[in-house]
Every structure is written in structure tokens, then in C-alpha cells.
Amino acid sequence: MSAKSAIEWTDSTWSPSEGCTKVSPGCDHCYAEGMNRWLRKGENWGPRAPRREYRDAHWDKPLRWNAKAEAEGVRRRVFPSVCDPFDNEVDPQLRAQFFTLIAGTPHLTWLLLTKRIGNA
């Protein structure tokens, strides 16, 4: 994840966890799955696969970005790029922690992509 993204429609990438499960044809060419296969031998992908969770230092990054955005008087766009926050395998406590983070970063615009709108 990075403070500056090469993705033209977002400023930063940050994810609360890593991993997902394909649920539709829209998932057929998922770059995050390919990246997980390359970096982690696919261990965080698919049904019942454990989702990789990050340490506290990782969770501090959006807080720093938010403070900087507030000081500069701008809004930053952040995209969770290596997960679906609404994935069925995500621990509900982790999801709650993520939504608490979103609520606590009002100078960030979170771009959430999901194929599981029913879980949203």
C-alpha cells in the first residue's frame, strides 16, 4: 500500500486486510488476486482462506494522511486495493475497526469497491 498511487483516480492505496474470494465474472481478471499469488503464494485468496491482517503501525497511516489533508485544506482519495471490505471471510471486528477508521478520517474520501453490496 502506498501514500502515493499510480492509479489515476485515487491518491493513496490502503487496505484493512488482504484477500478475497471471486464471486462474479467481474472478478475474472482481478489484479489483487494475481498480486497475492505472486507475493504470498495465494494464501489469502478464496473461500475459507485466512485474510491477512496488518499491525497497528499500518492502521496509523490513514490517520497521518488525514491530518496532512486537514492541514493542507484538501481531501485525499483512498482506495482499499487488495481486498473487498465486504468479503464474507473478513472478521466482523476488523470490518468494524475499518469503519471506525473511516469515520475518524473526515478529510479522506474512501473509495470502496465491492461485489457484495448485500453485505454493505
CYANA upper distance limits for C-alpha pairs under 8 A (distance plus 0.5 A):
  1 MET  CA     12 SER  CA      8.12
  1 MET  CA     13 THR  CA      5.64
  1 MET  CA     14 TRP  CA      5.60
  1 MET  CA     15 SER  CA      7.78
  1 MET  CA     81 SER  CA      8.36
  2 SER  CA     12 SER  CA      6.21
  2 SER  CA     13 THR  CA      5.85
  2 SER  CA     14 TRP  CA      7.21
  3 ALA  CA     11 ASP  CA      7.74
  3 ALA  CA     12 SER  CA      5.32
  3 ALA  CA     13 THR  CA      7.20
  3 ALA  CA     65 TRP  CA      8.34
  4 LYS  CA     11 ASP  CA      6.11
  4 LYS  CA     12 SER  CA      5.38
  4 LYS  CA     13 THR  CA      7.95
  5 SER  CA     10 THR  CA      7.16
  5 SER  CA     11 ASP  CA      5.95
  5 SER  CA     12 SER  CA      5.42
  5 SER  CA     13 THR  CA      6.82
  7 ILE  CA     11 ASP  CA      7.99
  9 TRP  CA     77 ARG  CA      8.47
 10 THR  CA     76 ARG  CA      8.28
 10 THR  CA     77 ARG  CA      5.57
 10 THR  CA     78 VAL  CA      6.47
 10 THR  CA     79 PHE  CA      6.99
 11 ASP  CA     76 ARG  CA      6.50
 11 ASP  CA     77 ARG  CA      5.64
 11 ASP  CA     78 VAL  CA      6.55
 12 SER  CA     76 ARG  CA      8.12
 12 SER  CA     77 ARG  CA      6.93
 12 SER  CA     78 VAL  CA      5.35
 12 SER  CA     79 PHE  CA      6.92
 13 THR  CA     78 VAL  CA      5.97
 13 THR  CA     79 PHE  CA      5.33
 13 THR  CA     80 PRO  CA      6.19
 13 THR  CA     81 SER  CA      6.42
 14 TRP  CA     62 PRO  CA      8.27
 14 TRP  CA     78 VAL  CA      7.11
 14 TRP  CA     79 PHE  CA      6.59
 14 TRP  CA     80 PRO  CA      5.38
 14 TRP  CA     81 SER  CA      7.03
 15 SER  CA     79 PHE  CA      7.92
 15 SER  CA     80 PRO  CA      4.70
 15 SER  CA     81 SER  CA      6.66
 15 SER  CA     82 VAL  CA      6.73
 15 SER  CA     83 CYS  CA      7.04
 16 PRO  CA     53 GLU  CA      7.38
 16 PRO  CA     54 TYR  CA      7.46
 16 PRO  CA     59 TRP  CA      8.07
 16 PRO  CA     80 PRO  CA      7.79
 16 PRO  CA     83 CYS  CA      8.34
 16 PRO  CA     85 PRO  CA      8.00
 16 PRO  CA     94 LEU  CA      7.98
 16 PRO  CA     95 ARG  CA      8.41
 16 PRO  CA     98 PHE  CA      6.83
 17 SER  CA     51 ARG  CA      6.76
 17 SER  CA     52 ARG  CA      5.92
 17 SER  CA     53 GLU  CA      5.21
 17 SER  CA     54 TYR  CA      6.89
 17 SER  CA     82 VAL  CA      7.94
 17 SER  CA     83 CYS  CA      6.82
 17 SER  CA     85 PRO  CA      8.40
 17 SER  CA     90 VAL  CA      8.40
 18 GLU  CA     44 ASN  CA      7.10
 18 GLU  CA     51 ARG  CA      6.03
 18 GLU  CA     52 ARG  CA      5.38
 18 GLU  CA     53 GLU  CA      7.14
 18 GLU  CA     82 VAL  CA      5.86
 18 GLU  CA     83 CYS  CA      5.64
 19 GLY  CA     32 ALA  CA      8.39
 19 GLY  CA     33 GLU  CA      7.86
 19 GLY  CA     36 ASN  CA      7.87
 19 GLY  CA     44 ASN  CA      5.16
 19 GLY  CA     45 TRP  CA      5.47
 19 GLY  CA     46 GLY  CA      8.15
 19 GLY  CA     50 PRO  CA      8.27
 19 GLY  CA     51 ARG  CA      5.70
 19 GLY  CA     52 ARG  CA      7.19
 19 GLY  CA     82 VAL  CA      6.90
 19 GLY  CA     83 CYS  CA      5.64
 19 GLY  CA     84 ASP  CA      8.09
 20 CYS  CA     33 GLU  CA      8.13
 20 CYS  CA     44 ASN  CA      7.53
 20 CYS  CA     45 TRP  CA      5.69
 20 CYS  CA     46 GLY  CA      6.49
 20 CYS  CA     47 PRO  CA      8.29
 20 CYS  CA     51 ARG  CA      7.99
 20 CYS  CA     83 CYS  CA      6.15
 20 CYS  CA     84 ASP  CA      6.69
 20 CYS  CA     87 ASP  CA      6.72
 20 CYS  CA     89 GLU  CA      8.02
 21 THR  CA     45 TRP  CA      6.38
 21 THR  CA     46 GLY  CA      4.76
 21 THR  CA     47 PRO  CA      6.20
 21 THR  CA     87 ASP  CA      7.76
 22 LYS  CA     27 CYS  CA      5.95
 22 LYS  CA     28 ASP  CA      7.91
 22 LYS  CA     46 GLY  CA      7.38
 23 VAL  CA     27 CYS  CA      7.17
 23 VAL  CA    115 LYS  CA      7.67
 24 SER  CA     28 ASP  CA      7.92
 24 SER  CA    115 LYS  CA      8.02
 30 CYS  CA     34 GLY  CA      7.20
 31 TYR  CA     35 MET  CA      6.60
 32 ALA  CA     36 ASN  CA      6.54
 32 ALA  CA     81 SER  CA      7.52
 32 ALA  CA     82 VAL  CA      5.56
 32 ALA  CA     83 CYS  CA      7.90
 33 GLU  CA     37 ARG  CA      6.64
 33 GLU  CA     42 GLY  CA      7.77
 33 GLU  CA     45 TRP  CA      7.26
 33 GLU  CA     82 VAL  CA      8.27
 34 GLY  CA     38 TRP  CA      6.68
 34 GLY  CA     42 GLY  CA      8.43
 35 MET  CA     39 LEU  CA      6.45
 36 ASN  CA     40 ARG  CA      5.74
 36 ASN  CA     41 LYS  CA      7.02
 36 ASN  CA     42 GLY  CA      5.65
 36 ASN  CA     43 GLU  CA      7.96
 36 ASN  CA     44 ASN  CA      7.48
 36 ASN  CA     45 TRP  CA      7.86
 37 ARG  CA     41 LYS  CA      4.82
 37 ARG  CA     42 GLY  CA      4.27
 37 ARG  CA     43 GLU  CA      7.80
 38 TRP  CA     42 GLY  CA      7.65
 40 ARG  CA     44 ASN  CA      7.96
 43 GLU  CA     49 ALA  CA      7.11
 43 GLU  CA     50 PRO  CA      7.82
 44 ASN  CA     49 ALA  CA      5.84
 44 ASN  CA     50 PRO  CA      5.93
 44 ASN  CA     51 ARG  CA      5.61
 44 ASN  CA     52 ARG  CA      6.76
 45 TRP  CA     49 ALA  CA      6.21
 45 TRP  CA     50 PRO  CA      8.19
 45 TRP  CA     51 ARG  CA      8.03
 47 PRO  CA     89 GLU  CA      7.74
 48 ARG  CA     89 GLU  CA      7.05
 49 ALA  CA     89 GLU  CA      8.17
 50 PRO  CA     89 GLU  CA      8.02
 51 ARG  CA     89 GLU  CA      7.61
 51 ARG  CA     90 VAL  CA      7.16
 54 TYR  CA     58 HIS  CA      6.64
 54 TYR  CA     59 TRP  CA      8.02
 55 ARG  CA     59 TRP  CA      7.46
 56 ASP  CA     60 ASP  CA      7.06
 57 ALA  CA     61 LYS  CA      7.60
 59 TRP  CA     63 LEU  CA      8.10
 60 ASP  CA     64 ARG  CA      6.95
 61 LYS  CA     65 TRP  CA      6.77
 62 PRO  CA     66 ASN  CA      6.44
 62 PRO  CA    105 THR  CA      7.76
 63 LEU  CA     67 ALA  CA      6.79
 63 LEU  CA    104 GLY  CA      8.40
 63 LEU  CA    105 THR  CA      6.94
 64 ARG  CA     68 LYS  CA      6.74
 65 TRP  CA     69 ALA  CA      6.55
 65 TRP  CA     76 ARG  CA      8.27
 65 TRP  CA    108 LEU  CA      8.29
 66 ASN  CA     70 GLU  CA      6.62
 66 ASN  CA     76 ARG  CA      8.22
 66 ASN  CA    105 THR  CA      6.04
 66 ASN  CA    106 PRO  CA      7.67
 66 ASN  CA    107 HIS  CA      5.83
 66 ASN  CA    108 LEU  CA      6.43
 67 ALA  CA     71 ALA  CA      6.69
 67 ALA  CA    107 HIS  CA      8.26
 68 LYS  CA     72 GLU  CA      6.64
 69 ALA  CA     73 GLY  CA      6.38
 69 ALA  CA     74 VAL  CA      5.57
 69 ALA  CA     75 ARG  CA      6.22
 69 ALA  CA     76 ARG  CA      6.99
 69 ALA  CA    107 HIS  CA      6.47
 69 ALA  CA    108 LEU  CA      8.00
 70 GLU  CA     74 VAL  CA      6.84
 70 GLU  CA     75 ARG  CA      8.00
 70 GLU  CA    107 HIS  CA      6.44
 74 VAL  CA    107 HIS  CA      7.62
 75 ARG  CA    107 HIS  CA      5.49
 75 ARG  CA    108 LEU  CA      5.87
 75 ARG  CA    109 THR  CA      7.17
 76 ARG  CA    107 HIS  CA      7.18
 76 ARG  CA    108 LEU  CA      5.33
 76 ARG  CA    109 THR  CA      6.49
 77 ARG  CA    108 LEU  CA      6.24
 77 ARG  CA    109 THR  CA      5.14
 77 ARG  CA    110 TRP  CA      6.38
 77 ARG  CA    111 LEU  CA      7.34
 78 VAL  CA    108 LEU  CA      7.21
 78 VAL  CA    109 THR  CA      6.61
 78 VAL  CA    110 TRP  CA      5.45
 78 VAL  CA    111 LEU  CA      6.51
 79 PHE  CA    110 TRP  CA      6.54
 79 PHE  CA    111 LEU  CA      5.45
 79 PHE  CA    112 LEU  CA      6.95
 80 PRO  CA     84 ASP  CA      8.01
 80 PRO  CA     85 PRO  CA      8.24
 80 PRO  CA    110 TRP  CA      8.50
 80 PRO  CA    111 LEU  CA      7.74
 80 PRO  CA    112 LEU  CA      7.14
 80 PRO  CA    113 LEU  CA      8.34
 83 CYS  CA     87 ASP  CA      8.23
 84 ASP  CA    112 LEU  CA      8.34
 84 ASP  CA    113 LEU  CA      7.08
 84 ASP  CA    114 THR  CA      6.10
 84 ASP  CA    115 LYS  CA      8.35
 85 PRO  CA     90 VAL  CA      7.61
 85 PRO  CA     95 ARG  CA      7.25
 85 PRO  CA    112 LEU  CA      8.00
 85 PRO  CA    113 LEU  CA      8.48
 85 PRO  CA    114 THR  CA      7.77
 86 PHE  CA     90 VAL  CA      7.62
 86 PHE  CA     95 ARG  CA      8.26
 86 PHE  CA    114 THR  CA      7.03
 86 PHE  CA    116 ARG  CA      6.63
 86 PHE  CA    117 ILE  CA      8.16
 86 PHE  CA    119 ASN  CA      6.20
 86 PHE  CA    120 ALA  CA      6.75
 87 ASP  CA    114 THR  CA      8.45
 87 ASP  CA    116 ARG  CA      7.37
 87 ASP  CA    119 ASN  CA      8.33
 88 ASN  CA    119 ASN  CA      8.41
 90 VAL  CA     94 LEU  CA      7.44
 90 VAL  CA     95 ARG  CA      7.29
 91 ASP  CA     95 ARG  CA      6.89
 92 PRO  CA     96 ALA  CA      6.67
 93 GLN  CA     97 GLN  CA      6.64
 94 LEU  CA     98 PHE  CA      6.66
 95 ARG  CA     99 PHE  CA      6.81
 96 ALA  CA    100 THR  CA      6.68
 97 GLN  CA    101 LEU  CA      6.76
 98 PHE  CA    102 ILE  CA      6.78
 99 PHE  CA    103 ALA  CA      6.68
100 THR  CA    104 GLY  CA      6.66
101 LEU  CA    105 THR  CA      6.82
102 ILE  CA    106 PRO  CA      7.85
102 ILE  CA    108 LEU  CA      8.44
102 ILE  CA    110 TRP  CA      7.68
116 ARG  CA    120 ALA  CA      7.49
